[in-house]
Amino acid sequence: MKTRIEWFLEKIWSILISLKLAVLVIASLAITLSAATILESKYDTRTAQYFVYRAGWFYALLSLLGLNILAVALSRLPWKKKHIPFLMAHAGILMILTGSWLTYVSGVDGSIRIGEGEVSSTVELDQFTLVMRDGEATRTADFPWVPEMIARKFEPMELPEMKIRIERLISDAEPRVRFLPSTDAQAAAPAVKIKILGAPMGGTPEFWLWSGAPAWASQSMGLARFLIRKESQKDLAAVPGAGPQARLDFVVTNQGKLRFEATSIRGEKKSGLIDLAKLEQKEDPVIIDPGWRMPIRIELKSFLPLAVNQTDYIQKKKSAGMGSSQPQPAMQISLLRRPDSKLWLGLGDRADFTDETGLPISIGYYPKQVFLPYGIRLKKFEMTHNPGTMDPASYSSYVQVVPGLKKNEAELDALPVHHITMNEPLPMENYTFYQASYIPDQPRPTVTILSVNHDPGRFLKYSGSILLILGSVMLYLSKVIQKRKKEPVRA
């Protein structure tokens, strides 16, 4: 008489080898993948990964498929010659599932950001973490990305071990930088807001210049470059232009006055003091004529002798244009015991607080990182535009692989150059680099974004796919041959 355990195992076995289970699992996968495709087209890849491709129930469904296929193959024991096509097809599916599991466990799927002339070996993964430094102690907490529909319903969440409270989440954040007056002479620096009138490309571009950071001090627009600096900042005065460019410098004198220094492409110079009293009255616009042989005038919108920048974030509008990358999150945080200390953290940002006892606390929001065994140098970033517009048509990167320790410029220039385009990746020592996106050169230098992929399960997945196709073809041919052999007998 069978025991309960034997009866239970036989029941499980009969379910695993049943055709009904196979049909149910395959139908469920078909519906799931259709839903994931709709999610990806309506939102983005990361949303589809969150709800489907990286969800625990999806891996459970794939595991059930693997168990079903393995059980059916074992149920044919002892195997015979006629089982070879059947076993090949089933072994191929198992190899694909095993390769996918290896990719999930040991693979690397991230991105690397490199500015022109820079060398980097840091790959940022699609996993995020909060890092808190409190004196000598450091604490970390994983904080994964969530889709927009969940971020909108996010309720404030306290993290006592990090001493912070997360007030708001944004799934795909777009920064909004403001410059505010300040009395902190160490952190603050002069800032001007200008509007370009009569721009050759149309429109009236409006932006800030701030001498507190080189990335904000200079802005290049076509044939003109704009810059702000203090009279004592000789390093900013020597900032080179990108080829033949006209230049307009806003110079804050040691007496607190503001003057402009304009230089045309031909080297013609013009300068003068700006009437700050007229600017404060805001009755008539302050217009600067740089004296260029272009119909360009500059309207001075605002001047702050001492300013600090403050970054807020808003939900970014969806765009199907080229150059868009995966959503980048942001969060608004505050100290638990200082509710008034709210500020925003974008991915890669760090904030410095002072708690109620005066102790400094640093909070960072970073992607997890892995390091390549070599460096990648961006020698040149190249972009072409659609005729008559500034819309990108294509873009690519010329890179060099830098082995070992950092080298001098002459050694770097002598390294071979590899061209990475959107259709031509660069395979290099178990890693593959794809042209994914870029960060334009306004106001910072151009930065290329390369996707980095290391897939230890690729061989199994490719081999399994070949085996599955061969097994399916052999199964079909064997059925055809058997049918033709039976036809004369019936006749």
C-alpha positions in Angstrom: 0.0 0.0 0.0 1.3 3.4 -0.9 2.2 5.9 1.8 0.9 9.5 1.7 4.4 10.7 0.7 4.5 8.3 -2.2 1.0 9.2 -3.3 1.9 12.9 -3.0 5.1 12.5 -5.1 3.3 10.6 -7.8 0.6 13.3 -7.9 3.3 16.0 -8.3 5.0 13.9 -11.0 1.8 13.4 -12.9 1.2 17.1 -12.9 4.7 18.0 -14.0 4.6 15.7 -17.0 1.1 16.6 -18.1 0.3 18.3 -21.3 -2.2 20.6 -19.6 0.5 22.1 -17.4 2.7 22.7 -20.5 -0.2 24.4 -22.3 -1.0 26.5 -19.2 2.6 27.7 -18.7 3.2 28.5 -22.4 -0.1 30.4 -22.6 0.7 32.3 -19.4 4.1 33.2 -20.8 2.6 34.4 -24.1 0.1 36.7 -22.2 2.9 37.9 -19.9 5.2 38.8 -22.7 2.4 40.6 -24.6 1.7 42.7 -21.5 5.4 43.5 -21.0 5.6 44.6 -24.7 2.7 47.0 -24.2 4.2 48.3 -21.0 7.5 48.9 -22.7 6.0 50.7 -25.6 3.7 52.9 -23.4 6.2 53.7 -20.7 9.8 52.5 -20.9 12.1 49.4 -20.6 12.6 49.9 -16.9 8.9 49.8 -16.2 8.5 46.6 -18.1 11.4 45.1 -16.1 9.9 46.3 -12.8 6.5 44.7 -13.4 7.5 41.7 -15.5 11.1 40.8 -16.5 12.6 41.2 -13.0 9.6 40.2 -10.9 9.8 37.2 -8.7 6.6 35.6 -10.1 8.1 35.8 -13.7 11.2 33.8 -12.6 8.9 31.3 -10.8 6.9 30.9 -14.1 10.1 30.3 -16.1 11.3 27.8 -13.4 8.0 25.9 -13.7 8.5 25.7 -17.5 12.0 24.3 -16.9 10.7 21.7 -14.5 7.9 20.7 -16.9 10.4 20.2 -19.8 12.9 18.3 -17.6 10.2 16.0 -16.2 8.7 15.3 -19.7 12.2 14.4 -21.0 12.9 12.1 -18.0 9.5 10.4 -18.4 10.7 9.0 -21.7 13.5 6.9 -20.0 15.0 4.7 -21.2 15.7 6.9 -24.2 15.8 5.5 -27.7 17.1 6.6 -31.1 13.8 7.9 -32.1 13.8 10.3 -29.1 16.9 12.2 -30.3 15.0 15.1 -32.0 12.6 15.4 -29.0 15.5 15.5 -26.5 17.4 18.0 -28.6 14.5 20.4 -28.6 13.9 20.0 -24.9 17.6 20.3 -24.1 17.8 23.5 -26.1 15.0 25.1 -24.0 16.7 24.0 -20.8 20.0 25.5 -22.0 18.3 28.8 -22.8 16.7 29.0 -19.4 20.0 28.1 -17.7 21.9 30.7 -19.7 19.3 33.3 -18.7 19.7 32.4 -15.0 23.5 32.7 -15.3 23.0 36.2 -16.9 20.8 37.3 -14.1 23.1 36.0 -11.3 26.5 36.9 -12.7 26.0 39.2 -15.6 26.8 42.9 -15.8 24.3 45.3 -17.5 25.2 49.0 -16.8 26.5 52.1 -18.4 29.7 54.2 -18.4 29.8 58.0 -18.8 32.9 59.6 -20.3 33.6 63.2 -21.2 35.8 64.1 -24.1 39.5 63.5 -23.2 38.6 61.6 -20.0 39.4 58.1 -19.0 37.0 56.0 -16.9 36.6 52.4 -15.8 33.6 52.8 -13.6 30.4 51.0 -14.7 27.2 52.2 -13.1 24.6 49.4 -12.6 20.9 49.7 -12.8 20.7 49.3 -9.0 20.6 52.3 -6.6 21.6 52.8 -3.0 21.6 55.4 -0.3 24.9 56.1 1.5 25.1 58.0 4.8 28.3 59.2 6.4 27.9 60.2 10.1 31.3 61.0 11.5 33.4 57.9 11.2 30.4 55.6 10.5 29.0 54.7 7.1 25.7 53.1 6.4 24.0 52.0 3.2 20.5 51.0 2.2 19.3 49.7 -1.1 16.6 51.9 -2.7 15.4 50.5 -6.0 13.8 52.5 -8.8 10.0 52.5 -8.9 7.8 53.4 -11.9 5.9 56.7 -12.3 2.5 55.3 -11.3 3.9 54.0 -8.0 6.1 57.1 -7.3 3.0 59.3 -7.6 1.3 57.4 -4.8 4.4 57.3 -2.6 3.8 58.0 1.0 6.6 59.6 3.1 8.9 56.9 4.5 11.2 57.1 7.5 14.6 55.4 7.6 15.7 55.7 11.3 19.1 54.0 10.7 19.9 56.7 8.1 18.3 59.5 10.2 16.3 60.7 7.3 12.8 60.8 6.0 12.0 60.4 2.3 9.4 62.9 1.4 8.8 62.4 -2.3 9.9 60.3 -5.2 10.2 61.1 -8.9 10.8 58.2 -11.3 12.1 60.1 -14.3 13.4 63.4 -13.0 14.3 66.6 -14.9 16.4 69.1 -13.0 15.4 72.7 -12.5 18.3 74.9 -11.5 17.7 78.2 -9.7 20.2 80.8 -8.5 19.4 82.5 -5.3 21.0 85.5 -3.5 23.4 84.5 -0.7 25.6 86.1 1.9 28.0 83.2 2.1 31.1 84.6 0.4 32.8 81.1 0.4 30.0 79.2 -1.4 28.5 82.0 -3.4 29.7 83.6 -6.7 28.4 86.1 -9.2 25.6 85.1 -11.6 23.9 86.7 -14.6 20.8 85.6 -16.5 20.8 86.6 -20.1 18.5 86.3 -23.2 19.9 86.1 -26.7 18.0 88.2 -29.2 18.3 87.6 -32.9 19.9 84.1 -32.6 20.7 82.7 -36.1 18.8 79.5 -35.3 15.7 81.3 -34.2 14.1 81.6 -30.8 15.4 83.6 -27.8 17.6 81.3 -25.7 17.6 82.3 -22.0 20.1 80.9 -19.5 22.2 81.5 -16.4 26.0 82.0 -16.1 27.6 81.4 -12.7 31.2 81.8 -11.9 31.0 79.4 -9.0 31.8 76.3 -11.2 33.6 76.0 -14.5 30.7 74.0 -16.0 28.3 76.9 -15.3 30.7 79.8 -16.0 30.9 79.3 -19.8 28.2 78.6 -22.4 28.8 78.0 -26.1 26.0 78.6 -28.6 27.1 78.1 -32.3 29.5 80.9 -33.3 29.4 82.6 -29.9 30.6 81.9 -26.4 29.3 83.6 -23.2 31.2 83.7 -20.0 31.1 85.2 -16.5 34.1 85.7 -14.2 35.5 87.8 -11.5 38.2 90.3 -12.4 40.6 88.1 -10.4 39.7 84.8 -12.1 42.5 84.6 -14.6 41.8 80.9 -15.3 38.3 81.6 -16.6 39.6 84.4 -18.7 41.8 81.9 -20.5 39.0 79.5 -21.3 39.5 78.5 -25.0 36.7 78.6 -27.5 35.5 75.8 -29.7 37.1 76.9 -33.0 36.5 80.4 -34.4 33.9 82.0 -32.0 32.9 85.4 -31.0 33.0 85.9 -27.2 31.2 88.0 -24.6 32.6 88.1 -21.1 30.7 89.5 -18.1 33.4 90.7 -15.7 32.6 91.5 -12.0 35.2 94.1 -11.0 36.8 94.3 -7.6 34.6 97.3 -6.8 31.4 95.3 -7.4 30.6 96.8 -10.8 29.7 94.8 -13.9 31.2 95.3 -17.3 31.1 93.5 -20.6 34.1 92.6 -22.8 33.1 91.5 -26.4 35.5 90.1 -29.0 34.3 89.3 -32.5 35.5 86.4 -34.7 37.8 88.8 -36.4 39.3 90.0 -33.1 37.5 93.3 -32.9 37.0 94.3 -29.3 34.3 96.3 -27.5 33.7 96.9 -23.8 31.7 99.0 -21.4 30.1 99.2 -17.9 26.5 98.0 -17.5 24.0 100.2 -15.8 23.0 98.1 -12.7 20.6 100.9 -11.5 18.6 100.6 -14.7 18.5 96.8 -14.2 17.2 97.1 -10.7 14.4 99.5 -11.8 13.2 96.9 -14.3 11.4 99.6 -16.4 13.4 99.3 -19.6 15.3 96.3 -20.7 19.1 96.4 -20.4 20.3 95.6 -24.0 24.0 94.9 -24.8 25.3 95.4 -28.3 28.5 93.3 -28.6 29.5 95.0 -31.9 29.6 91.7 -33.8 28.8 91.5 -37.5 25.8 89.4 -36.6 22.4 90.7 -35.7 22.7 89.5 -32.1 21.9 91.5 -29.0 22.0 90.4 -25.4 19.4 91.3 -22.9 20.6 91.2 -19.3 17.7 89.8 -17.2 19.3 89.6 -13.8 22.5 90.0 -11.9 23.4 88.5 -8.5 26.7 89.6 -7.0 26.7 86.6 -4.7 24.5 83.6 -5.6 24.2 79.9 -4.9 22.6 77.4 -7.1 19.7 75.3 -5.9 18.4 72.3 -7.9 14.8 71.0 -7.7 13.3 68.2 -9.8 10.1 67.7 -11.7 8.6 64.7 -13.5 10.2 64.7 -17.0 7.8 64.5 -20.0 8.1 61.4 -22.1 10.1 61.9 -25.3 10.8 59.6 -28.2 13.6 61.7 -29.5 17.2 60.4 -30.0 19.6 60.7 -27.1 17.0 59.9 -24.5 18.2 57.4 -21.9 16.6 55.3 -19.2 14.7 57.2 -16.5 16.8 58.7 -13.8 15.2 59.0 -10.3 15.3 61.7 -7.7 14.0 62.0 -4.2 13.3 64.7 -1.7 14.7 64.0 1.8 14.9 65.7 5.2 16.4 64.9 8.6 14.0 63.1 10.9 14.6 65.7 13.7 14.8 68.6 11.3 11.7 68.6 9.1 12.6 72.0 7.7 15.8 70.6 6.1 14.1 69.4 2.9 16.1 69.2 -0.3 16.3 67.2 -3.5 18.8 64.4 -4.4 19.1 63.4 -8.0 20.9 60.2 -8.9 24.6 60.7 -8.3 24.0 63.7 -5.9 25.2 64.2 -2.3 23.7 66.4 0.3 25.4 67.7 3.5 23.3 68.4 6.6 23.9 69.4 10.2 21.8 67.5 12.7 20.2 69.0 15.8 23.5 68.4 17.8 25.6 70.2 15.2 27.1 66.9 13.8 27.7 67.0 10.0 25.8 64.3 8.1 26.3 63.4 4.4 23.7 61.6 2.4 24.4 60.3 -1.1 22.1 58.7 -3.7 24.3 56.6 -6.1 24.1 53.7 -8.5 26.0 50.6 -7.6 29.3 50.3 -9.4 31.7 47.7 -10.8 35.1 48.4 -12.2 36.5 47.3 -15.6 40.0 45.8 -15.7 41.0 48.6 -18.0 40.0 52.2 -18.8 38.0 53.6 -21.6 39.0 57.0 -23.0 36.7 59.1 -25.1 38.9 60.7 -27.8 36.1 62.2 -29.8 32.3 62.4 -29.8 30.7 62.9 -33.2 27.1 63.9 -34.1 25.3 64.6 -37.3 22.0 66.5 -37.6 19.0 66.3 -39.8 19.4 68.9 -42.7 18.2 72.3 -41.7 17.6 71.5 -38.1 19.4 70.8 -34.8 17.7 67.4 -34.4 20.3 64.6 -34.0 20.4 62.2 -36.9 23.1 59.9 -35.5 25.9 60.0 -33.0 29.0 57.9 -32.2 32.1 57.7 -30.1 35.7 57.3 -30.9 37.3 55.5 -27.9 40.6 54.0 -26.8 41.1 51.1 -24.5 43.7 52.1 -21.8 45.4 49.1 -20.2 47.2 49.3 -16.8 48.0 52.5 -15.0 47.2 56.0 -16.2 49.4 57.1 -19.0 50.6 60.5 -20.2 49.0 62.3 -23.2 51.5 61.1 -25.7 51.0 57.5 -24.7 47.3 57.9 -24.7 47.2 59.4 -28.2 49.3 56.5 -29.5 46.7 53.9 -28.5 44.4 52.4 -31.2 41.1 54.2 -31.8 37.8 52.2 -31.9 34.6 53.6 -33.4 31.4 52.8 -31.6 28.1 53.6 -33.3 24.5 52.7 -32.5 24.8 49.7 -34.9 28.4 48.7 -34.3 29.3 47.8 -30.7 32.8 47.2 -29.4 33.5 43.7 -28.0 36.5 43.8 -25.6 37.6 41.1 -23.1 34.2 39.6 -22.1 32.5 43.0 -22.2 30.6 44.6 -25.1 30.2 48.4 -25.4 27.2 49.9 -27.1 26.5 53.5 -28.0 23.5 54.2 -25.9 23.0 58.0 -25.3 24.8 61.2 -24.6 24.7 64.4 -22.5 24.9 67.5 -24.7 27.5 70.2 -24.3 25.2 72.8 -22.7 26.3 73.9 -20.2 28.9 71.1 -19.7 31.3 69.4 -22.1 29.8 66.6 -24.2 29.6 63.3 -22.3 29.0 60.0 -24.1 26.9 57.2 -22.4 28.0 53.7 -23.4 26.0 50.6 -22.4 28.3 47.9 -20.9 27.2 44.3 -21.1 28.9 41.1 -19.7 26.8 38.0 -20.4 28.2 34.8 -19.0 25.1 32.9 -20.2 25.4 34.0 -23.8 27.0 30.8 -25.1 24.4 28.6 -23.5 21.6 30.8 -24.8 23.0 30.8 -28.4 23.8 27.1 -28.3 20.4 26.3 -26.8 18.7 28.3 -29.6 20.6 26.3 -32.3 19.8 23.0 -30.6 16.1 24.0 -30.3 15.8 24.8 -34.0 17.7 21.7 -35.1 15.5 19.5 -32.8 12.3 21.1 -34.0 13.3 20.6 -37.7 14.3 17.0 -37.1 11.0 16.4 -35.3 9.1 17.8 -38.2 11.1 15.7 -40.7 10.6 12.5 -38.7 6.9 13.1 -38.7 6.9 13.6 -42.5 9.0 10.4 -43.1 6.7 8.3 -40.8 3.6 9.6 -42.6 5.1 8.7 -46.0 6.0 5.2 -44.8 2.4 4.6 -43.6 0.8 5.7 -46.9 1.7 2.6 -49.0 0.6 0.3 -46.2 -2.9 2.0 -46.1 -3.1 1.7 -49.9 
